[in-house]
Amino acid sequence: MLTTDFKPQNSGDQYLPQGTTDESPLSPNQQLLPLTAKVNSRDCLEIGGCEISTLVQQYGSPLYILDEFTLRTACQQYREAFKKYYPGQSQVIYASKAWSCMAVCAIIASEGLGFDVVSGGELYTTLQTLEQMGLDQEIATKIYFHGNNKSKSELNFALDSGCTIIVDNWLELETLVKLGGNRSKSIRIMLRLTPGIECHTHEYIRTGHLDSKFGFDPHQLEAVLTYVSENPVFNCIGLHAHIGSQIFETQPHYDLAAVLVSCMKAALERGLPIEELNIGGGLGIRYTEKDDPPTIEAWVKNVATALSEACQAQQIPLPKLMAEPGRSLIGSACVTAYTVGSRKEIPDLRTYIAVDGGMSDNPRPITYQSLYRAIIANKMSSAATETVTIAGKHCESGDILIKEALLPKTEPGDILVVMGTGAYNYSMASNYNRLSRPAAVLVNEGEANLILQRETYEDVLRCDRLPEKLANFPNK
């Protein structure tokens, strides 16, 4: 667990990577800032050897800043921990819904991870990236397609790509039987199960309890296994379950392992060639000082031990163990930089500080009531002397990034950095109020590369169509 005796005297140092862990190096998901974060001689925050204020001058704001070293470190820690603690085969796959873009996909693929995709768009992004890298044939079997309501076109796309389809419901099974009838190869699938396990997280991101839109419920298992075993179009290679996101507990995954292994035994008895068990992801990250998630290695050790013990108890061979982390891989690797604008002081009540972004680049606070921390990147040693509310620029009273942020006295033009924005920020970004979506840069060893171009007003209008009868409406 994370421990530290460091007592900072200024506003910035408390958020830098620090403390000790049971394992070495530091686990990225336990840090508030990326692993390369430091304060330079100009009293400015640097990440990946790049000064944040300089990046904003060059690329504008809001700006997503992704630290390549931190992302690669998280990938490597997952990969190596499974090799260390699980005696069977294993494969880590990235839950790309956290952030899907070609640069992120390229880093993930180069670290040997696979991909969990949940739409045709995510699948297309992944395939296009792998094709440009020359890995499209090699890694096709490492792509797993999720979704509770995949369209026929998405299913056909998945079948053409050769990826594994994680089947979520009866309609999908029946549709695949029809689509697979004219194909020479059997359809490689996994079955998603709802294990009925609760965990303490936001109700919107709990997916394993019985009242969930995802997966086959336990009472359906016998009928599903019978249907799949009687349809030669299927090659059912595994079972999948996911109990939620931003989880700090360890016991739920012990319970999940027992449920999955029991279901695996039932499937094997039906003659299904089950070789893989996917226990989902869900490991949380440190968004605030109060958050205390397990390290990546500790989480993997817990999962590997739980599955090994469950298989031993059921006397069945170890399957290939799969996990699909997303947030804990990329969440702590990114920050978002904003430029401070207007200020509104309401005596004895509140002071608002407005920035040039908000709910369109980070909808999590208004959607999940998520908590974040912020610093002033160009005043890292200045004392934090006031508590302010950081407001976005959207025409929405609820557009608040942080309700109570302890910061130095700010001025228009200061650079405010919100931490832990790698997961579900860009991927959930919108054009609300017709704002253009931000740019993103990848930083590493003093070099910054643009990985997402900032949208222009022309980009915002690109899909608009004005019917001729409206364009020719007579002036009156």
PLY file of the C-alpha trace (Angstrom):
ply
format ascii 1.0
element vertex 476
property float x
property float y
property float z
element edge 475
property int vertex1
property int vertex2
end_header
0.00 0.00 0.00
1.10 3.57 -0.61
2.84 5.25 2.32
4.56 8.58 2.70
5.86 10.81 5.48
6.42 13.78 3.17
4.70 16.98 4.29
4.77 19.52 1.45
5.06 23.23 2.17
3.78 24.40 -1.20
0.92 23.68 -3.54
2.64 21.45 -6.10
5.01 19.01 -4.40
2.32 16.96 -2.68
1.09 15.71 -6.04
4.45 14.62 -7.51
5.22 10.88 -7.64
6.42 10.00 -4.15
6.25 7.54 -1.31
7.16 3.88 -1.13
5.36 0.78 -2.27
5.59 -2.91 -1.51
6.91 -3.35 -5.03
9.32 -1.39 -7.16
9.06 0.64 -9.33
6.11 2.79 -8.31
2.73 1.55 -9.48
1.33 4.22 -11.85
-2.26 3.77 -10.65
-1.21 4.89 -7.14
0.16 8.23 -8.34
-1.72 11.47 -8.84
0.63 12.67 -11.57
2.50 10.71 -14.26
5.73 9.06 -13.14
7.93 11.59 -14.99
6.35 14.65 -13.38
8.78 17.10 -11.78
9.26 20.81 -11.11
11.93 22.53 -13.21
14.17 25.49 -12.43
11.48 27.89 -13.73
9.09 26.63 -11.02
6.98 25.01 -13.75
5.60 21.50 -13.99
7.26 19.18 -16.46
5.94 15.83 -17.68
7.95 13.60 -19.97
10.68 16.24 -19.98
8.30 18.82 -21.48
7.21 21.98 -19.68
3.43 22.18 -19.52
3.29 25.96 -20.05
5.40 25.62 -23.20
3.16 22.85 -24.52
0.11 25.08 -24.05
1.85 27.91 -25.89
2.58 25.57 -28.79
-0.60 23.49 -28.97
-3.22 25.61 -27.20
-5.62 24.58 -24.45
-7.44 22.62 -23.27
-4.73 20.07 -23.98
-4.50 16.39 -23.10
-0.89 15.51 -22.23
-0.11 11.77 -22.27
3.11 10.49 -20.72
4.44 7.57 -22.75
6.73 6.29 -19.99
3.91 5.99 -17.47
1.64 4.17 -19.91
4.38 1.73 -20.92
5.31 1.14 -17.28
1.72 0.18 -16.44
1.59 -2.21 -19.41
4.86 -3.82 -18.36
3.82 -4.17 -14.73
0.63 -5.98 -15.70
2.41 -8.23 -18.17
5.27 -9.15 -15.85
3.05 -9.65 -12.80
0.93 -12.25 -14.60
4.09 -14.09 -15.63
5.29 -13.97 -12.03
2.14 -15.06 -10.22
0.10 -17.19 -12.62
1.52 -20.64 -13.43
-0.54 -20.99 -16.62
-0.76 -18.90 -19.77
-2.01 -15.32 -19.54
-2.85 -12.37 -21.76
-3.49 -8.75 -20.83
-5.89 -6.92 -23.13
-6.47 -3.18 -23.04
-10.04 -1.95 -22.50
-9.82 0.58 -25.30
-13.05 2.34 -24.36
-10.88 4.17 -21.78
-9.12 5.97 -24.64
-9.12 4.76 -28.22
-6.89 6.52 -30.72
-4.19 5.30 -33.06
-1.20 6.42 -30.97
-2.54 4.76 -27.82
-3.31 1.58 -29.77
0.23 1.56 -31.17
1.81 1.78 -27.71
-0.46 -0.94 -26.36
0.31 -3.27 -29.28
4.05 -2.65 -29.04
3.93 -3.76 -25.39
2.38 -7.09 -26.38
-1.11 -6.41 -25.04
-4.33 -7.26 -26.85
-7.48 -5.18 -27.24
-10.98 -5.16 -25.84
-13.19 -3.16 -28.22
-16.86 -2.29 -27.74
-17.92 -0.84 -31.08
-17.23 -0.95 -34.78
-15.41 2.36 -34.40
-13.03 1.03 -31.76
-12.46 -2.10 -33.82
-11.74 -0.02 -36.92
-9.31 2.22 -35.03
-7.46 -0.81 -33.71
-7.30 -2.59 -37.06
-6.12 0.52 -38.90
-3.37 1.05 -36.34
-2.21 -2.56 -36.50
-2.22 -2.48 -40.29
0.02 0.59 -40.34
2.33 -1.13 -37.84
2.41 -4.33 -39.92
0.84 -6.31 -37.08
-2.70 -6.78 -38.40
-2.38 -10.51 -39.12
-0.25 -11.28 -36.10
-2.52 -9.73 -33.48
-6.03 -10.38 -34.86
-6.65 -13.14 -32.33
-5.80 -10.72 -29.51
-8.84 -8.53 -30.26
-12.03 -9.21 -28.30
-15.30 -7.54 -29.27
-17.69 -6.64 -26.43
-21.12 -5.02 -26.45
-24.66 -5.66 -25.26
-26.34 -4.64 -28.54
-23.94 -5.18 -31.43
-25.49 -4.41 -34.81
-25.46 -6.86 -37.71
-22.97 -4.67 -39.53
-20.69 -4.65 -36.48
-20.94 -8.42 -36.15
-20.12 -8.91 -39.83
-17.18 -6.53 -39.43
-15.98 -8.53 -36.44
-16.30 -11.81 -38.34
-14.35 -10.39 -41.28
-11.58 -9.20 -38.97
-11.07 -12.58 -37.32
-11.42 -11.24 -33.79
-13.09 -13.09 -30.92
-16.69 -12.05 -30.22
-17.76 -11.91 -26.58
-21.43 -12.84 -26.83
-23.68 -10.93 -24.48
-27.25 -12.16 -25.06
-29.65 -14.50 -26.87
-30.30 -12.19 -29.80
-26.60 -12.05 -30.52
-26.27 -15.84 -30.42
-29.18 -16.26 -32.81
-27.89 -13.53 -35.14
-24.43 -15.11 -35.27
-25.95 -18.47 -36.23
-27.57 -16.77 -39.22
-24.49 -14.75 -40.16
-22.15 -17.69 -39.78
-24.12 -20.05 -41.98
-22.40 -18.91 -45.17
-18.90 -18.77 -43.71
-16.30 -21.49 -44.03
-14.78 -20.93 -40.59
-16.45 -21.42 -37.23
-17.09 -18.32 -35.14
-14.73 -17.92 -32.20
-16.72 -16.69 -29.21
-16.63 -16.23 -25.47
-19.75 -16.04 -23.33
-20.25 -13.07 -21.03
-21.79 -14.04 -17.71
-23.35 -11.90 -14.98
-21.80 -13.35 -11.81
-24.08 -11.61 -9.29
-21.21 -10.01 -7.37
-21.52 -6.53 -5.84
-18.62 -4.16 -5.30
-18.40 -0.70 -3.79
-18.23 1.67 -6.73
-20.54 4.04 -8.58
-23.78 2.33 -9.61
-23.24 3.33 -13.26
-19.96 1.41 -13.43
-21.03 -1.72 -11.54
-21.51 -4.41 -14.16
-21.32 -7.72 -12.34
-24.43 -7.57 -10.13
-27.62 -9.25 -11.28
-29.45 -6.01 -12.10
-27.19 -5.27 -15.08
-27.76 -4.85 -18.79
-24.70 -6.99 -19.52
-24.32 -10.74 -19.91
-26.22 -13.97 -19.35
-27.67 -14.42 -15.86
-26.81 -17.56 -13.82
-30.24 -19.17 -14.39
-29.63 -18.98 -18.17
-26.31 -20.81 -18.08
-27.58 -24.34 -18.74
-29.72 -23.27 -21.70
-26.94 -21.14 -23.18
-24.36 -23.92 -22.91
-26.79 -26.34 -24.56
-27.54 -23.96 -27.42
-23.87 -23.26 -28.10
-22.83 -26.91 -27.89
-25.57 -27.90 -30.37
-24.59 -25.26 -32.99
-21.44 -26.24 -34.91
-21.08 -22.66 -36.16
-19.59 -21.77 -32.75
-16.11 -22.36 -31.41
-16.65 -21.34 -27.81
-13.18 -20.84 -26.39
-13.93 -19.12 -23.11
-16.02 -17.34 -20.51
-15.98 -13.71 -19.45
-17.24 -11.69 -16.51
-16.62 -8.15 -15.30
-17.74 -6.83 -11.93
-17.20 -3.09 -12.32
-14.73 -0.25 -12.45
-12.64 1.89 -10.07
-12.50 -1.00 -7.56
-10.17 -0.99 -4.56
-11.41 -4.22 -2.95
-9.78 -7.61 -3.46
-12.41 -10.05 -2.18
-14.84 -9.60 -5.11
-12.30 -11.08 -7.52
-11.88 -14.14 -5.28
-15.64 -14.59 -5.48
-15.58 -14.02 -9.24
-12.90 -16.65 -9.78
-14.97 -19.24 -7.96
-18.07 -18.43 -10.04
-16.21 -18.49 -13.37
-14.39 -21.73 -12.64
-17.66 -23.39 -11.63
-19.20 -22.26 -14.93
-16.12 -23.42 -16.81
-16.48 -26.90 -15.31
-20.11 -27.01 -16.42
-19.10 -25.97 -19.95
-16.34 -28.56 -20.14
-18.81 -31.24 -19.10
-20.92 -30.17 -22.10
-17.97 -30.77 -24.38
-17.22 -27.08 -25.04
-13.49 -26.42 -25.61
-13.14 -23.76 -22.92
-9.53 -22.63 -22.75
-9.76 -19.00 -21.61
-11.25 -17.20 -18.62
-11.45 -13.42 -18.70
-11.92 -11.85 -15.27
-12.39 -8.32 -16.65
-10.54 -5.36 -15.23
-11.72 -2.76 -12.76
-8.62 -1.87 -10.72
-8.98 1.72 -9.55
-6.58 4.65 -9.64
-5.73 7.46 -7.26
-7.77 10.52 -8.20
-7.43 12.20 -4.79
-5.21 11.91 -1.73
-7.85 9.77 0.00
-7.86 7.10 -2.71
-5.75 4.06 -1.83
-5.96 1.44 -4.60
-3.88 -1.75 -4.58
-0.81 -1.74 -6.77
-1.00 -3.36 -10.18
1.20 -6.21 -8.97
-0.88 -6.76 -5.82
-4.09 -6.86 -7.88
-2.64 -9.35 -10.34
-1.31 -11.53 -7.53
-4.76 -11.60 -5.95
-6.51 -12.49 -9.21
-3.94 -15.15 -10.17
-4.05 -16.76 -6.75
-7.84 -16.74 -6.67
-8.14 -18.47 -10.05
-5.42 -21.00 -9.28
-7.09 -21.97 -6.01
-10.53 -22.19 -7.63
-9.22 -24.49 -10.38
-7.50 -26.67 -7.84
-10.70 -26.92 -5.81
-12.71 -27.94 -8.90
-9.89 -30.21 -10.14
-9.76 -28.73 -13.61
-6.68 -27.59 -15.57
-5.62 -23.97 -15.49
-7.15 -21.96 -18.33
-5.48 -19.08 -20.10
-6.09 -16.20 -17.69
-7.09 -12.92 -19.26
-7.65 -9.46 -17.80
-8.79 -6.28 -19.50
-7.59 -3.21 -17.57
-8.29 0.22 -18.99
-8.38 2.98 -16.39
-5.45 1.56 -14.39
-3.31 1.45 -17.53
-3.89 4.94 -18.88
-5.79 6.99 -16.30
-2.79 8.27 -14.35
-0.63 8.67 -17.46
-2.44 11.79 -18.65
-3.27 15.28 -17.41
-5.37 18.03 -18.96
-3.98 21.57 -19.12
-6.34 24.57 -19.16
-5.85 28.32 -19.30
-7.40 30.26 -16.42
-9.86 32.96 -17.43
-12.49 34.88 -15.48
-12.96 35.04 -11.74
-16.14 35.60 -9.75
-16.04 36.21 -5.99
-19.23 35.84 -3.96
-18.44 37.18 -0.45
-18.76 34.62 2.35
-19.91 31.98 -0.13
-17.68 30.97 -3.02
-15.02 32.03 -5.51
-15.31 30.73 -9.04
-12.30 30.33 -11.31
-13.24 29.64 -14.94
-11.11 27.69 -17.41
-11.34 27.31 -21.18
-12.80 23.80 -21.15
-15.00 21.75 -18.85
-17.71 19.17 -19.32
-17.09 18.74 -23.03
-13.53 17.50 -22.43
-14.20 15.90 -19.03
-17.83 14.87 -18.47
-17.05 12.62 -15.51
-17.68 15.17 -12.71
-21.17 16.03 -13.99
-21.92 12.41 -14.94
-20.47 10.43 -12.02
-19.78 13.19 -9.47
-16.13 12.22 -9.90
-13.47 13.99 -7.85
-10.24 15.39 -9.26
-7.26 17.40 -8.08
-5.65 20.38 -9.79
-2.48 22.46 -9.60
-1.22 25.67 -11.21
1.54 24.41 -13.48
3.38 27.74 -13.72
3.37 28.38 -9.94
4.43 25.06 -8.48
6.13 26.46 -5.36
3.50 29.09 -4.57
1.59 28.52 -1.37
-1.97 27.27 -1.72
-3.85 30.11 -0.06
-7.42 29.94 -1.30
-10.17 27.44 -1.89
-11.95 27.98 -5.20
-14.47 26.27 -7.44
-13.08 25.46 -10.87
-15.83 26.07 -13.40
-15.98 25.20 -17.06
-17.03 27.59 -19.81
-20.18 25.79 -20.91
-23.66 27.24 -20.58
-24.55 24.81 -17.81
-24.64 25.46 -14.06
-23.42 21.93 -13.43
-20.28 22.45 -15.50
-17.96 22.28 -12.50
-14.67 20.41 -12.69
-13.73 20.68 -9.01
-15.97 22.15 -6.30
-13.29 22.83 -3.70
-9.77 23.19 -5.05
-6.98 24.47 -2.80
-4.79 26.60 -5.06
-2.40 29.56 -5.04
-3.88 32.92 -5.97
-4.57 32.66 -9.70
-4.52 35.19 -12.49
-5.91 35.10 -16.02
-3.44 33.22 -18.22
-2.23 30.83 -15.52
-2.06 27.18 -16.57
-4.26 24.90 -14.49
-3.59 21.17 -14.70
-6.18 18.55 -13.74
-4.65 15.16 -12.93
-5.69 11.62 -13.78
-7.55 12.42 -17.00
-6.35 9.59 -19.24
-9.41 7.40 -18.84
-12.87 8.37 -20.12
-12.02 12.01 -20.79
-11.14 12.16 -24.47
-13.21 9.05 -25.13
-16.33 10.70 -23.66
-15.59 14.18 -24.98
-18.32 16.00 -26.88
-19.00 19.12 -28.92
-21.48 20.49 -26.38
-22.12 24.18 -27.08
-20.37 23.41 -30.38
-16.97 23.56 -28.74
-14.22 21.83 -30.66
-12.61 18.83 -28.99
-9.08 19.41 -27.64
-5.75 18.33 -29.03
-3.62 15.65 -27.38
0.16 15.29 -27.28
2.37 12.35 -26.39
5.42 13.35 -24.35
8.58 11.34 -23.74
12.19 12.29 -22.97
11.70 15.94 -23.82
9.87 15.35 -27.09
6.20 16.12 -27.73
4.25 14.63 -30.62
0.74 15.58 -31.64
-1.49 12.48 -31.51
-4.89 14.17 -31.80
-5.34 17.35 -33.75
-7.51 20.06 -32.23
-10.84 20.27 -33.99
-11.62 23.43 -35.92
-14.98 25.08 -36.42
-14.96 23.49 -39.88
-14.54 20.07 -38.24
-17.53 20.75 -36.00
-19.65 21.50 -39.08
-18.22 18.70 -41.20
-21.23 16.37 -40.85
-23.88 19.12 -41.03
-26.09 19.18 -44.10
-28.32 22.12 -45.06
-31.26 21.05 -47.27
-31.49 23.08 -50.46
-35.00 24.28 -49.67
-33.70 25.86 -46.46
-30.65 27.35 -48.10
-32.90 28.94 -50.75
-35.49 30.21 -48.30
-36.69 33.59 -49.64
-35.83 36.74 -47.78
-38.79 38.58 -46.38
0 1
1 2
2 3
3 4
4 5
5 6
6 7
7 8
8 9
9 10
10 11
11 12
12 13
13 14
14 15
15 16
16 17
17 18
18 19
19 20
20 21
21 22
22 23
23 24
24 25
25 26
26 27
27 28
28 29
29 30
30 31
31 32
32 33
33 34
34 35
35 36
36 37
37 38
38 39
39 40
40 41
41 42
42 43
43 44
44 45
45 46
46 47
47 48
48 49
49 50
50 51
51 52
52 53
53 54
54 55
55 56
56 57
57 58
58 59
59 60
60 61
61 62
62 63
63 64
64 65
65 66
66 67
67 68
68 69
69 70
70 71
71 72
72 73
73 74
74 75
75 76
76 77
77 78
78 79
79 80
80 81
81 82
82 83
83 84
84 85
85 86
86 87
87 88
88 89
89 90
90 91
91 92
92 93
93 94
94 95
95 96
96 97
97 98
98 99
99 100
100 101
101 102
102 103
103 104
104 105
105 106
106 107
107 108
108 109
109 110
110 111
111 112
112 113
113 114
114 115
115 116
116 117
117 118
118 119
119 120
120 121
121 122
122 123
123 124
124 125
125 126
126 127
127 128
128 129
129 130
130 131
131 132
132 133
133 134
134 135
135 136
136 137
137 138
138 139
139 140
140 141
141 142
142 143
143 144
144 145
145 146
146 147
147 148
148 149
149 150
150 151
151 152
152 153
153 154
154 155
155 156
156 157
157 158
158 159
159 160
160 161
161 162
162 163
163 164
164 165
165 166
166 167
167 168
168 169
169 170
170 171
171 172
172 173
173 174
174 175
175 176
176 177
177 178
178 179
179 180
180 181
181 182
182 183
183 184
184 185
185 186
186 187
187 188
188 189
189 190
190 191
191 192
192 193
193 194
194 195
195 196
196 197
197 198
198 199
199 200
200 201
201 202
202 203
203 204
204 205
205 206
206 207
207 208
208 209
209 210
210 211
211 212
212 213
213 214
214 215
215 216
216 217
217 218
218 219
219 220
220 221
221 222
222 223
223 224
224 225
225 226
226 227
227 228
228 229
229 230
230 231
231 232
232 233
233 234
234 235
235 236
236 237
237 238
238 239
239 240
240 241
241 242
242 243
243 244
244 245
245 246
246 247
247 248
248 249
249 250
250 251
251 252
252 253
253 254
254 255
255 256
256 257
257 258
258 259
259 260
260 261
261 262
262 263
263 264
264 265
265 266
266 267
267 268
268 269
269 270
270 271
271 272
272 273
273 274
274 275
275 276
276 277
277 278
278 279
279 280
280 281
281 282
282 283
283 284
284 285
285 286
286 287
287 288
288 289
289 290
290 291
291 292
292 293
293 294
294 295
295 296
296 297
297 298
298 299
299 300
300 301
301 302
302 303
303 304
304 305
305 306
306 307
307 308
308 309
309 310
310 311
311 312
312 313
313 314
314 315
315 316
316 317
317 318
318 319
319 320
320 321
321 322
322 323
323 324
324 325
325 326
326 327
327 328
328 329
329 330
330 331
331 332
332 333
333 334
334 335
335 336
336 337
337 338
338 339
339 340
340 341
341 342
342 343
343 344
344 345
345 346
346 347
347 348
348 349
349 350
350 351
351 352
352 353
353 354
354 355
355 356
356 357
357 358
358 359
359 360
360 361
361 362
362 363
363 364
364 365
365 366
366 367
367 368
368 369
369 370
370 371
371 372
372 373
373 374
374 375
375 376
376 377
377 378
378 379
379 380
380 381
381 382
382 383
383 384
384 385
385 386
386 387
387 388
388 389
389 390
390 391
391 392
392 393
393 394
394 395
395 396
396 397
397 398
398 399
399 400
400 401
401 402
402 403
403 404
404 405
405 406
406 407
407 408
408 409
409 410
410 411
411 412
412 413
413 414
414 415
415 416
416 417
417 418
418 419
419 420
420 421
421 422
422 423
423 424
424 425
425 426
426 427
427 428
428 429
429 430
430 431
431 432
432 433
433 434
434 435
435 436
436 437
437 438
438 439
439 440
440 441
441 442
442 443
443 444
444 445
445 446
446 447
447 448
448 449
449 450
450 451
451 452
452 453
453 454
454 455
455 456
456 457
457 458
458 459
459 460
460 461
461 462
462 463
463 464
464 465
465 466
466 467
467 468
468 469
469 470
470 471
471 472
472 473
473 474
474 475
